[in-house]
Amino acid sequence: MSPRHQCTSSSASGPLWKTFQKGTVRPALPQTTVQFRKPEGSRVISPINGGSTGHSSFFTFVCVTETLETLIRQAENYTSILFCNTYRNMALEAAASIQEFFTDVGLYLFGADVNPEEFVNRFFDSLFPLVYNYLINPGVTDSSLEYSECIRVARRDVSPFGNIPKRVMGQMGKSLLPSRTFLQALNLGIEVINTTDYVHFSKECSRGLLRMQYCSHCQGLTLSKPCMGYCLNVVRGCLAHMAELNPHWHAYIRSLEELSDAMHGTYDIEHVLLNFHLLVNDAVMQAHLNGQKLSEQVNKICGRPVRTPTQSPHCSFDPSKEKHGMKIPARNGEETLANRRKEFINSLRLYRSFYGGLADQLCANELAAADGLPCWDGEDIVKSYTQRVVGNGIKAQSGNPEVRVKGTDPVINQIIDKLKHVIQ
């Protein structure tokens, strides 16, 4: 059946919730961008940006990223404290390498093109000259930059730290990659929400919305609301392209759940980063214990150093900490990355069928008349709507009596392709 057009006008535009709310829509030019957002306090919301529960999901997402950043800083502090407490004479010189290492960790997690194997190797390369000069050949001494560079390069040949660098590489590789993938998937979710926050209404949709909201006013029926079936046909027609996202959005959330569930155990990023300093300590101790052999190997490769007396730099301690050393701060169990991740996934589960049920929510919560009440059917006030009510999605709109839907939306198709890529 062809859509009914008894009341015609130009396309409506503006925020979508205003378009759908009586008394706020104004006729405008066709093909304008319509913001897809509900007003504050509304129960019909987007999974991340709208309403109270939606804001909860968004802020939980922010908490996930902030907790991850805090985790990296805390792991860096643990490593710095290890040197200040145990290897004070080399602590200040090690500080730059520690900072660079954890900066690279953060860059990798948040999508930068850095290689974990390379930054792990760089850290242990830079650590060996310090261990050699301060522990293997201890004393108040200094060696030339050229000699230190030779020791740094020799690290991979003499293997002063045994298999610990390889262990670190294995742990970092197996813990950082899932977290990096998880963050990239979350960013895609934000992109989906931001993209669908703005929709282009067709002329057919705008006419249908205008007729549903305002044609009753022409007859002086300013307090009437559209019938539920009538509202569903109009809004399902307007949001038909967006409803096509629903199965892919549902699968996307399921993929996030599976990825999150897999991020635990020995290769959980929290466990790996917060125990990194222990492996560093093991590496330094192993080099120290094998000092005589390493010294002979380095002398063969680099020769004997030319030393000049100097004063070894030390960590600066607060007087109250001097006696007991620096302490690793206690962690709040509720603020772990795993807990934040779980909170986010739990909040996002509420929106698995968001795109498929949006039209129904808008009509049931805001737009349509309650069951049993007289309502507007696009022509008159009636007891019930008698036209066929179509389902959600593009295919279902072929029989829509209120809004004609043609073709597909290239923007929605692009989003679907991206979601499919993440799901795979």
N, C-alpha and C positions, 0 to 999 in steps of 0.2 A: 504494500500500500504506500502511496506517495505521502510524504510528510505534509501535514496540514499547515497552511499559511494564511490565516485570517488576519493576522496583525503583523505588519512588516516594518522593519526599520533598519538602520545601519548597524554594523557590528558593535558589540559591547566590549569594553576593555577596562583595564585596571586590575587591582588585586583580585584574584579568583574568588576569595571569600567575600569580597564586596560584590562581585558579579552575582554570586549566589544568594546574597542577603537582600531582602526586600528593602527598598528605600535608599539604596546606596549606589546602584549601578546607574551610569549615565551613557547614553549613546555616544559612540566615537567612531573614528575611522576604522575600516575593516583591516584584518591581518595585523593587528597590533599585538605586542607581547603582553601576556597576562601573568601577573605574579601568582604563583600557586602557594598561598600561605594563609593559614587561618588566624584570626585575631586572638589576642591573649585571652586565656581562659576557655577557649573552645575545646571540645572533646575530639574534634576531627583534626588531626595533626599529622605532620610528617615524621618519619622515623627518627630524625635527628634535629630538625630545626623548629618544629612547631609544638606549641602547647607545653604543659608541665611535664608530662611523661616523656615527650619528645626531647625537651631540654635536658631531662635526666640522662637520656641516651647520649646526647651530644657531650654533656659535661663528663660523663663516664668515659667517652672516647678521649676527651682532653686529659682526663686523669690517667688513662693508659699511657699516653705519650709522655706526660709529665713524670709518671712513676718510672718509666723507662729511662728518661733523662736523669732522674734522681739516682736510679740504680747505677748508671755509668759513673756519675760523680762519686757515689759511695764506694764503688769498687776502686776508683782512682785514689780516694782517700785511704782506703785500706792498704793499698800498695805503698803510698807515701809514708804512712805510719809505720809500716814494716821497716822501711829504710831508716826512718828517724829513730825508731826504738832499737833496732838491731845492727844497722850498718850506718851509723851516724856520720862517719867520716866521708862517705860517698853520697849521702842523701841529697845534698843540694845539686850535685852534678847529675844525679839520676833523675831529678825532678822533670827536666825538659823531655827526656825520653818517655817517662811515665805519662806526662801530659799528652805528648804526641800519640802514644799508643791508644789511649782512651778517646782522644779526639777522632782517630781513625775508626775506632769501634762505632762511635756515634754516627760518623759520616756514612759508614757502610750500612748500618741499620736503617738510616733514613733515606737510603736510595742512592748515595753517591757511588761513583765508579772507582772504588778502591778494593784492593785484593787482600783478604784476611791473611793469606799465607805470606804476602810481602810485608805487611805491617807487623806480624809476629816475628818474622826474621829480622826486621829492622830493630825491633826492641831488643832482642837478645844480642844482635851485633853490637849495639851501642852499650849494652850492659857489660860485655866481656872486658873491654879496656878498664872499666872502673874496678871490676872484681880483680883483675890481674894486678893493677897498680896499688890497690888498697888492701887486698887480702892475700893474694899469692905472693906478692913482693911488698909486704907492709913497711910502713915507715913514713916519715914526713918527707915525701919526695915529689918530684914532678917529672914528667917525660914530655918529649916534644909532640906536637900535633901529628907529625908524620909517623912517629912511632906508634901513637895511639891508633891512627888510621890503619897501620899495618896489622895491629892486634885485632882491630875490628873486622878486617877482611879475613884474617886467619881463623876467626871463630868457627866458620863452617867446615874448615879442614880438621881442626883439632878437637871439635865437639866437646867443649869444656862442660856443657850442661847435660851431657848424655842425651837421652831420648825425650827430655822434658819439652824442648821446643816443638817437637813433633806431636807430643801429647796435647800441648796447648793448641796447635794448629787443628788437630782433630776435634777437640772440644769446641773451639771457636767456630769451625766450619759447620758442625752439626747443631750448634745452638743459635748462631747468628742468622743463618739462612732462613730457618722457619720464622724467626721473629721479623726479619726483613720482609719476607713474603706476606706475613700477617699485616704489617703496617702498610704495605703497598695495597693489599686488598681493602683495608680500611679506608685508605685514600680514595680508592675507586668508589666505595660506598658513598663517601662525601660528594664525589663528582656526580654520581647518579642523583643524589638528593638535590644538589645545587642546580643540575640541569633540568630536572623535573619541577623545580620550584617555579619555572617559567614555561608556560605553554602558549601556543598560538591557537586561538579559537578560529575556526572556519566561519564563513558567513552563515552557513546553515546552523551551526551551533549557536552563534550569537543571536540569530533570529529566534531559535528555540528558547533560549534563556530569557530573552526579552518578552516573548509571548507568555512564558510561564510565570514571570514575575510581575508583568505590568499590564497585560491586556485586560485583566480583570478590573484594573483601576478605571479603564475607559467606561466601564459600566457602573462605576461608583462602588465597586466591591473591594475597597482598600484593605480590609482586614482579612480577606480570604487567603488561604494557603493552597498550593497545588495538591492534587491527589497524589498518594504515594506512588502508584503505578505510573502516572504521568511524569512525576519528578524523576523516577528511575529511568524512564525512556529518554528524557532530555539529557540528564547528567551522564548516563551510560553512553549515550551517543557522543557527548562532548569529550568524555574521557576514554573513549574506546581504544585509542592508540596507547595511552598510558597503561591501560589494563593488560596490554600485551607483555608488559614487564613482569607481571606477577609470578609466573612459574620460574623465571630466571632469577628474580629477586629472592624467591623462596629457596632456590638451590644455592644461591650465593650465601645466604645466611647459614644454611646447612654446612657449606664448605668452611665457613669461618669457625663453626662449632667443631668440626673435625680437626681443623688445623690447630685450634686452641687446645683441644684434648691431647693432641700429640706433643705439645710443648711442655713436657714434664720429665722428671727423672734425672738421670746423670747428665743429660745434655740440655736440661732446662737452663735458659740463659741466666736466670737469677743465680742458680747454683754455680754455673761456670764463672761468671764475672766476680761474684763475691768470694770465690775460692781461688781466684787467679793469684793473689798475693802469696798463698801457701805454696803454689807451684814455683813461683819466683824464688821463694826462700829455699825450697828444695834444690833448685838449680844452682843458686849461689853456694849453698853448702856442699854440693857435689863438686863444684869447681874448686872450692877451698880444700876439700879432702884430697883431691888429685893435683894439688898445687905444684908439687915438685916435678911431676911428669909433664904438666902443662907448661911449666917454666922452661923446661928443656926443649919442648916442641916449639915454643914461641921464639926462643933464642936461635934456633936453627932457621926459622922462617924470617924473622925480623932483626936478628942480632940482639946485642945487649943494649939496653937503653942508656942514654946519657942523662944522668939525673942531676937536678939542682934542688937544694933545700927550699922548701916553701911551707906554709902553714895550711894544713888541711881544713877546708870549710866544714862547719857543723850545722846541724839544724838549730834553729832558735827555739828555745823552750820557755814557756811561762814558768816563773819560779815555782809555782804550786805544782807544776807537772814534772819538774826536774827530778824529783825523787822517785816517782813511780813511772815516768815515761808517758808518752801519749797513749790514750786509750781509744779503742774502736767503739764508737757510739752504739747503743742498743737500737734495734730496729723495731718499728711498730708492725706487729704481725698482720694488722688489717690493711696496711698500705703496701703489701707485696704486689709485685707485678701480676702474679697468678690470680690474686684476688680481684685486682682491678680488671683484668681480662675477663674473669668470670662474671663480674658485675655487668660489664658491657655486653657480653653475649646474652646474658639473661634478659637485659632490658631490650635488646634488639629482637629477641624471639617474639616479643609482643607484636612485632610488625612484619611477620613473615608474609602475611596476606594483605599487606597494606594497599598495594596498588590494585589488587583485584576487588577489594571491598570498599574503596574510597567513595565511589558513587553512592553506595548503600549507606555509608556513614553520613555523608552530607545530607541525603534526603531524610534519613531517620532522625538525625540529631538536630538539624537546623531548618530544613526547607519545607518539608511536606507536612500536611495536616495529619493529626493523630487519627488512628483507626476509629471509624464510626462517626466522625464529624463530617459535615458537608465540606466539599472541597472543589477547587477549580480544576477543570479538565482541559483547559485551553479554549473552551467555547462558552461554558456556563458553569454555574454552581450545581453540583450533582451529589448524589449520595455515594456513588462509587465510580471509579474509572473503568470503562468497558473495553478499551483497546487492549491489544496484545502487549504484554510486557516482555521485552527482550532481555537477554542475558548480557554479560560483560564481554568485552573484546570485539575486535573488528568483524569477525565472521558472524557474530550474533546480530549485528546491526542491519543485516540485509532486509530484515522485516520490521525495522524500527519505524513506527508511524509518525514520529515527531522530528527526528533529525536524520538527514541522509549523510552517511559516512562513506568517503571514497578513499581508496588507496591506503598507503602506509606512510608513516612519518619517518623520514630519513634520520632525524636526530634520535628518535626512540630506537630505531634499528641499530644505530651506531652504539648506543648504550648496551643493547642486548648483546651485540658482538663482544663488547668488552667484558660483560658479565660472564659470557660463555668461556672466554679465555681464562678468567680467574677460576671458574668452576673446574676446568680441565686440570 
